[in-house]
Amino acid sequence: MIRGTFSRLLGWIGGLSPAALTAIFLTGSVCWLFAADLVLFRILAGRPEHWPGASAVVDGLGVLSMAVIIYFLNRKIQARHRASEELIREQAAHDGLTGLYNRQAFDELLAQALQHSKRHSESLALLFMDLDRFKAVNDRRGHLAGDALLIETARRLTECCALRGEDLVARVGGDEFAVLMRQPELPDGPSVVAERIQKAISQPYQVDGSPLKTSASVGIALYPSDGKEAKQLYKMADLALNQAKEQGRGTICFYGGTWQEERDERLQLEQGLLRAITHDELFLVYQPKLDTTSMRVIGVEALVRWNHPHLGTLGAASFVPIAEKSGLIWPLTEWVLKAACRQSGSWYRDQGLDVNVAVNMPPSVFDHEDLEQVIVRALSEGGLPPDRLTLEITEQSLMTYASEPLEILERLQEMGLHVQIDDFGTGYSSLSSLKHYHFQALKIDRSFVSDVVTSSDDAAIATTIMFMAKCLDMEAIAEGVENEAQKEFLASIDCRLMQGFYFARPLSARDASEFISRLNRDKDPDSR
């Protein structure tokens, strides 16, 4: 009983602040020393010879009291210091919003797990997850709603991973989370956990009293097959996550497989594209455009090809999207403009072929400050009159850059250039642009032409585009014509300008020259 009472007393003393502890001990010591001095000197009142010894006893008691005070103060300060350090470490290792491990702490834990796995020949799985459409939630509901969504997501993730007991969960970015699985039951372990996570995330959230639904994309990388170092494993998991998002929202993707081969090929193309532009690996082919009423060639469309040293001849669809993503679309477009003007200028000067050459203009080039100067320089260097060059632009160009393309195109038109809208009807049709700017032609996309005979919807769309072009005093050009039936239908709606495999495939400069010369000569009465 005495021991319990003493323990409780020590516990109570330990809970006091240093200032309170100091005040209590000082007050108690003073009282104790005063009482001891009073009692001793009263007892020894008639014995002066014992007073020095009594004083020594009182002094000793004072020293002992101070020692006790210093001991408890030091113990209390050290305990508080340790608690503060522990709190700081805890706060530094965890995300302030969700309470999960943060990126720095997760990096350290991953490095430790990799070291352990290397020593014991064990496997690991790293899962990267982010919320689909999270930015839209922030924009529409506000950041408080976004924070609430993240907090609840962290809770659900923790519950999902608690079933295994060994998995670590962290918030490594704005809406990005990571899960480290130790000794996963490969190959099914990571996918089972990922599916469990997706199922949990797909359940409706309650944010500010209203329901909210979202989904999660998950990318998975495995140790040691996908990477043996932390940075490499991070990179592979991130690439897998990006691939999952490209495949559609709410999907799971492992690093590796066929898409990895496709990615490696894309990287190879991206690395070689700049070399191709500067080392004459690119070339142009030309697809004729015909006036079917006279069967004369009225122009050609310049199409870029890549003579790749290892992959052979590549069409534009294989590398133009890569050029757009890698920032090489401008030098590629500049090369096409110069090459097309040079070849068409040669036809015009040396062979007397009076045909118009069309060049496709990607949307992003209208953001380049040197666009007009490059076009003027290409015409000058190629010796091509401005009215023999046509720029084919997409509806996206008009929608993305608002008024800028129209202002540029107006100035180019004043020089004599022609402008056509390519793939009309496949994007967000900018009818206001058609109202305020006179394009020379609308091109009916091949997706409508291919089924124009068998699909009443496509036939109606083609007829409507043709009617619209007539009302706006523009030409209509049907592309992708591949058979007689398509040609006859288009002719029946008064569409006379066409291009496609039915008339000619894309031709080399030499073959295009011969084709144009033969067809136009045969249809020219003066040449007979």
C-alpha positions in Angstrom: 0.0 0.0 0.0 2.8 2.4 0.9 4.6 1.5 -2.3 1.5 2.2 -4.4 0.9 5.5 -2.7 4.6 6.4 -3.3 4.3 5.4 -7.0 1.1 7.5 -7.5 2.9 10.4 -5.8 5.9 10.1 -8.2 3.5 9.9 -11.1 1.7 13.0 -10.0 5.0 14.8 -9.6 6.1 13.6 -13.0 2.9 15.1 -14.6 3.7 18.6 -13.3 5.3 21.3 -15.4 8.9 22.3 -14.7 7.8 25.7 -13.3 5.2 24.1 -11.0 7.7 21.4 -9.9 10.3 24.1 -9.1 7.8 26.2 -7.1 6.6 23.2 -5.1 10.1 22.0 -4.3 11.4 25.4 -3.4 8.5 26.2 -1.2 8.7 22.7 0.5 12.4 23.0 0.9 12.2 26.4 2.5 9.4 25.3 4.8 11.3 22.1 5.7 14.6 23.9 6.4 12.8 26.6 8.4 11.0 23.9 10.5 14.2 21.8 10.9 16.1 24.9 12.0 13.4 25.9 14.4 13.1 22.5 16.0 16.8 21.8 16.3 17.6 25.2 17.8 14.7 24.9 20.3 15.9 21.5 21.4 19.5 22.8 21.6 18.5 26.1 23.2 20.5 25.5 26.3 23.4 23.8 24.6 25.3 26.3 22.5 28.2 23.9 21.9 25.9 21.8 19.6 24.7 24.7 17.5 27.5 24.3 14.8 26.6 20.6 14.3 22.9 21.5 14.0 23.7 24.1 11.4 25.7 21.5 9.5 22.7 19.2 9.6 20.4 21.9 8.4 22.8 22.8 5.6 23.0 19.2 4.5 19.3 18.9 4.4 19.2 22.0 2.2 21.8 20.5 -0.2 19.8 17.3 -0.3 16.6 19.2 -1.1 18.2 21.1 -3.9 19.6 17.8 -5.3 16.1 16.3 -5.3 14.8 19.4 -7.0 17.5 19.3 -9.7 17.0 15.6 -10.3 13.2 15.9 -10.8 13.6 19.0 -12.9 16.2 17.3 -15.2 14.1 14.2 -15.5 11.0 16.2 -16.4 12.9 18.4 -19.0 14.5 15.3 -20.6 11.1 13.5 -20.8 9.5 16.6 -22.4 12.4 16.9 -24.8 12.1 13.3 -25.9 8.3 13.7 -26.3 8.9 16.8 -28.4 11.5 15.1 -30.6 9.2 12.1 -31.1 6.3 14.5 -32.0 8.5 16.3 -34.5 9.7 13.1 -36.1 6.1 11.8 -36.3 4.9 15.1 -37.9 7.8 15.1 -40.3 7.1 11.5 -41.4 3.3 11.9 -41.9 1.1 13.9 -44.3 -0.5 16.8 -42.4 -3.9 16.3 -44.1 -4.4 12.5 -44.3 -2.1 11.3 -41.5 -0.5 8.8 -44.0 3.2 8.6 -44.5 4.5 11.4 -46.7 6.8 11.1 -49.7 10.0 11.5 -47.8 9.2 8.9 -45.2 7.9 6.5 -47.8 11.1 6.9 -49.7 13.1 5.8 -46.6 10.7 2.9 -45.9 11.0 1.8 -49.5 14.8 1.9 -49.4 14.8 -0.1 -46.2 12.3 -2.7 -47.7 14.5 -3.0 -50.8 17.6 -3.7 -48.7 15.7 -6.3 -46.7 14.4 -7.9 -49.8 17.8 -8.0 -51.4 19.3 -9.8 -48.4 16.5 -12.3 -48.1 15.7 -12.7 -51.8 12.1 -11.6 -51.3 9.8 -9.7 -53.7 8.0 -6.4 -53.4 5.2 -4.7 -55.2 4.8 -0.9 -55.6 1.3 0.4 -56.4 0.7 3.9 -57.5 -2.9 5.2 -57.4 -4.5 8.5 -58.2 -8.1 9.7 -58.2 -9.7 10.2 -61.6 -11.2 13.7 -62.2 -9.9 15.0 -58.9 -9.1 18.4 -60.5 -12.8 18.7 -61.5 -13.8 18.1 -57.9 -11.5 20.9 -56.7 -12.7 23.2 -59.4 -16.4 22.6 -58.9 -16.7 21.9 -55.2 -13.7 23.8 -53.9 -10.5 22.8 -52.1 -12.3 22.0 -48.8 -14.3 19.3 -50.7 -11.1 18.1 -52.3 -9.5 17.8 -48.9 -12.4 15.9 -47.5 -12.2 13.5 -50.5 -8.5 12.9 -49.9 -9.0 12.2 -46.2 -11.7 9.7 -46.8 -9.7 8.1 -49.6 -6.8 7.7 -47.2 -9.1 6.0 -44.6 -10.4 3.6 -47.2 -6.9 2.8 -48.5 -5.7 2.1 -44.9 -8.6 -0.3 -44.4 -7.9 -2.1 -47.6 -4.3 -2.6 -46.8 -4.9 -3.4 -43.1 -6.2 -6.8 -44.2 -2.7 -8.0 -45.0 -1.0 -6.2 -42.1 2.3 -5.6 -43.8 1.4 -3.1 -46.5 2.5 0.5 -46.2 0.3 3.4 -47.4 1.5 6.9 -48.3 0.3 10.1 -49.9 3.0 11.0 -52.4 1.4 13.8 -54.3 -1.7 16.0 -54.6 -4.1 13.1 -55.3 -1.5 10.4 -55.7 -1.1 7.6 -53.2 1.4 4.7 -53.0 1.1 1.3 -51.5 4.2 -0.9 -50.7 3.4 -4.6 -50.5 6.0 -6.7 -48.8 6.2 -10.3 -49.9 3.2 -10.1 -52.3 1.7 -13.3 -53.4 2.8 -12.9 -57.0 1.4 -12.6 -59.5 -2.1 -12.3 -58.0 -1.4 -10.5 -54.8 -1.0 -6.9 -56.2 -3.9 -7.2 -58.6 -6.2 -8.5 -55.8 -5.2 -5.5 -53.6 -5.6 -3.1 -56.6 -9.1 -4.4 -57.3 -10.0 -4.1 -53.6 -8.8 -0.5 -53.7 -10.7 0.3 -56.8 -13.9 -1.2 -55.3 -13.5 0.8 -52.1 -12.8 4.1 -54.0 -15.8 3.5 -56.3 -18.2 3.6 -53.4 -20.0 7.0 -53.2 -18.5 9.6 -51.0 -20.4 12.1 -48.8 -18.9 15.5 -49.2 -20.7 18.5 -47.6 -23.8 16.4 -47.3 -24.0 15.6 -51.0 -22.9 12.3 -52.8 -19.8 12.3 -54.9 -18.5 9.4 -57.0 -15.0 8.9 -58.4 -12.7 6.1 -59.5 -9.0 5.2 -59.2 -6.4 4.3 -61.8 -3.6 2.0 -60.5 -0.1 1.3 -61.9 1.9 -1.6 -60.5 5.7 -2.3 -60.6 7.3 -5.4 -59.2 10.7 -5.9 -57.6 13.0 -7.3 -58.8 11.5 -7.9 -62.3 10.7 -4.2 -63.1 13.4 -2.5 -61.1 16.0 -3.1 -58.5 16.5 0.4 -57.1 13.9 2.8 -55.5 14.1 5.4 -58.3 13.7 2.9 -61.0 10.8 1.2 -59.3 9.1 4.6 -58.8 9.6 5.4 -62.5 8.1 2.1 -63.6 5.1 2.3 -61.3 4.5 5.9 -62.5 4.7 4.8 -66.2 2.3 2.0 -65.5 -0.1 4.5 -63.8 0.1 6.8 -66.9 -0.6 3.8 -69.1 -3.6 2.9 -67.0 -5.0 6.4 -67.3 -4.5 6.3 -71.1 -6.4 3.0 -71.3 -9.4 4.7 -69.5 -10.5 5.7 -66.1 -10.7 3.1 -63.3 -8.2 0.7 -64.8 -5.2 -1.3 -63.5 -2.0 -1.7 -65.4 1.2 -3.7 -64.6 4.5 -2.4 -65.9 5.6 -4.6 -68.8 3.7 -6.5 -71.4 2.8 -5.3 -75.0 2.3 -1.7 -74.0 5.9 -1.6 -72.7 7.1 -2.7 -76.1 5.0 0.0 -77.7 6.4 2.5 -75.3 10.0 1.5 -76.1 9.2 1.9 -79.8 7.7 5.4 -79.1 10.9 6.3 -77.2 13.0 5.0 -80.1 10.9 7.1 -82.5 11.1 10.2 -80.4 14.9 10.0 -80.0 15.3 9.5 -83.8 12.8 12.1 -85.0 15.1 15.1 -84.5 17.8 13.2 -86.4 15.3 12.4 -89.1 14.5 16.1 -89.6 18.1 17.2 -89.8 19.5 14.1 -91.7 17.2 13.8 -94.7 15.3 10.7 -93.5 12.0 12.4 -94.2 10.3 12.6 -97.6 7.0 13.7 -99.0 4.4 11.8 -101.1 1.6 13.5 -102.9 -2.1 12.4 -103.2 -3.9 14.0 -106.1 -7.1 15.9 -105.8 -9.4 15.7 -108.8 -12.2 17.6 -110.4 -14.4 14.6 -111.3 -16.4 16.5 -113.9 -13.4 16.9 -116.1 -11.1 14.3 -114.4 -8.4 16.9 -114.1 -5.9 17.1 -111.2 -6.5 20.4 -109.5 -4.1 19.9 -106.6 -2.1 17.5 -104.4 -1.9 17.0 -100.7 1.6 16.7 -99.3 1.9 13.8 -96.9 5.1 13.2 -94.8 6.8 9.9 -94.5 9.9 8.7 -92.5 12.4 6.4 -94.0 13.5 5.0 -90.6 16.9 3.2 -90.7 15.5 0.2 -88.7 11.7 0.3 -88.9 11.4 1.0 -92.7 8.9 3.5 -94.1 6.6 5.0 -91.5 3.4 6.9 -92.2 2.6 10.2 -90.5 0.3 8.5 -88.0 3.3 6.6 -86.5 5.3 9.7 -85.6 3.3 13.0 -85.9 1.5 12.4 -82.5 5.0 11.7 -81.0 6.3 14.9 -82.5 3.4 16.8 -80.9 4.1 15.4 -77.5 7.8 15.8 -77.6 7.8 19.4 -78.9 9.1 18.6 -82.4 5.9 19.3 -84.3 7.1 22.8 -85.2 10.4 21.8 -86.8 8.6 18.9 -88.5 5.9 21.3 -89.9 8.6 23.8 -91.0 10.4 21.0 -92.9 7.2 19.9 -94.6 6.3 23.4 -95.6 9.7 24.1 -97.2 9.9 20.7 -98.9 6.4 21.0 -100.3 6.9 24.5 -101.6 10.3 23.5 -103.1 8.8 20.6 -105.0 5.7 22.4 -106.1 7.8 25.4 -107.2 9.9 23.0 -109.3 6.8 21.6 -111.0 5.5 25.1 -111.6 8.7 26.5 -113.0 10.4 23.6 -114.7 7.4 21.4 -115.9 4.6 23.9 -116.2 2.4 21.9 -113.9 -0.2 24.4 -112.6 -1.4 22.5 -109.5 -2.0 23.6 -105.9 -0.1 21.9 -103.1 -1.8 21.4 -99.7 0.0 21.1 -96.4 -1.5 20.0 -93.1 -1.1 22.5 -90.3 -1.3 21.0 -86.7 -3.2 23.1 -84.2 -0.1 23.9 -82.0 1.8 25.6 -84.8 -0.5 28.6 -84.7 1.0 29.4 -81.3 4.4 29.9 -82.9 5.5 33.5 -83.4 7.4 32.7 -86.6 4.6 31.0 -88.5 4.0 33.7 -91.0 7.7 34.4 -91.6 8.4 30.7 -92.2 5.5 30.4 -94.7 6.7 33.5 -96.6 10.3 32.2 -96.6 9.2 28.7 -97.8 7.3 30.3 -100.7 10.2 32.5 -101.6 12.9 29.8 -101.4 10.7 27.4 -103.4 9.8 29.9 -106.0 6.1 29.1 -105.5 3.4 31.7 -106.0 1.3 32.1 -102.8 -1.9 31.2 -104.6 -0.4 27.7 -105.3 -0.2 26.9 -101.6 -3.1 25.6 -99.5 -3.1 25.3 -95.7 -5.3 22.5 -94.3 -6.3 23.2 -90.8 -8.5 21.3 -88.4 -11.5 22.6 -86.4 -9.5 22.0 -83.3 -7.1 24.8 -84.4 -9.9 27.3 -84.5 -11.4 26.1 -81.1 -8.1 25.9 -79.2 -6.5 29.2 -80.2 -9.7 31.3 -80.5 -9.1 34.4 -82.6 -5.3 34.0 -83.2 -5.5 31.6 -86.2 -8.2 33.7 -87.9 -6.1 36.8 -87.7 -3.1 34.9 -89.0 -5.1 33.2 -91.8 -6.6 36.5 -92.8 -3.2 38.0 -93.3 -2.1 34.9 -95.2 -5.2 35.0 -97.4 -4.4 38.6 -98.3 -1.1 37.3 -99.7 -3.0 34.9 -101.9 -2.8 31.6 -99.9 -5.8 29.2 -99.8 -7.2 27.7 -96.6 -9.3 24.6 -96.2 -10.8 23.0 -93.1 -9.7 19.4 -92.9 -11.8 16.5 -91.5 -14.8 18.8 -91.2 -17.5 17.4 -88.9 -15.3 15.2 -86.8 -14.4 17.9 -84.2 -16.3 20.7 -82.5 -17.5 22.5 -85.6 -16.7 26.2 -85.3 -19.7 27.6 -87.2 -19.0 31.1 -86.0 -15.6 30.9 -87.7 -17.3 29.8 -91.0 -19.5 32.9 -90.6 -16.7 35.4 -90.1 -14.0 33.9 -92.3 -14.2 32.7 -95.9 -12.4 29.4 -96.2 -11.8 28.1 -99.7 -13.1 24.6 -99.0 -14.4 22.1 -96.4 -13.1 18.6 -96.6 -15.6 15.9 -95.9 -13.9 13.4 -93.6 -13.2 9.9 -94.8 -15.2 8.5 -91.8 -18.4 9.8 -93.5 -17.4 8.9 -97.0 -16.5 5.3 -96.3 -20.1 4.3 -95.4 -21.9 6.9 -97.4 -23.5 4.3 -99.6 -24.6 1.9 -96.8 -25.4 4.3 -94.0 -28.2 6.8 -94.2 -26.7 8.8 -91.4 -23.4 9.2 -93.1 -25.2 10.0 -96.4 -27.2 12.7 -94.6 -24.1 14.2 -93.0 -22.2 14.3 -96.3 -25.2 15.9 -98.0 -25.5 18.5 -95.2 -21.9 19.4 -95.4 -22.2 19.8 -99.2 -25.2 22.0 -98.8 -23.5 24.1 -96.1 -20.5 24.6 -98.3 -22.7 25.8 -101.2 -24.6 28.2 -99.1 -21.3 29.7 -97.8 -19.9 29.9 -101.3 -17.2 27.3 -100.5 -16.0 24.2 -102.3 -16.4 20.7 -100.7 -13.8 18.1 -101.1 -14.5 14.4 -100.3 -11.5 12.5 -99.1 -11.1 8.8 -98.8 -13.0 7.8 -101.9 -12.2 4.2 -102.6 -14.8 2.8 -105.0 -17.2 3.7 -107.9 -20.3 3.6 -105.7 -18.9 6.3 -103.3 -17.9 8.4 -106.3 -21.4 8.2 -107.9 -23.2 9.1 -104.7 -20.9 12.1 -104.1 -21.5 13.2 -107.7 -25.2 12.9 -107.1 -25.1 15.5 -104.3 -23.0 17.7 -106.6 -19.7 17.1 -104.9 -17.2 17.2 -107.8 -13.9 17.5 -105.9 -12.5 14.3 -104.6 -9.4 12.4 -103.5 -8.8 8.8 -102.5 -7.4 5.5 -103.5 -10.0 5.1 -106.2 -8.2 7.7 -108.2 -4.6 7.4 -106.9 -2.7 6.4 -103.8 -0.1 8.8 -102.4 2.7 9.1 -105.0 6.4 10.0 -105.0 7.2 13.3 -106.6 8.2 11.7 -109.8 5.2 9.5 -110.1 2.9 12.4 -109.1 4.4 14.5 -111.8 3.8 11.8 -114.4 0.3 11.2 -113.2 -0.6 14.9 -113.3 1.0 15.4 -116.7 -0.8 12.4 -118.2 -4.2 13.1 -116.8 -4.3 16.8 -117.4 -2.7 16.5 -120.9 -5.4 13.9 -121.9 -8.1 16.2 -120.7 -6.6 19.4 -122.1 -8.0 20.0 -125.7 -5.1 22.3 -126.5 -2.6 19.5 -126.1 -4.2 17.3 -128.7 
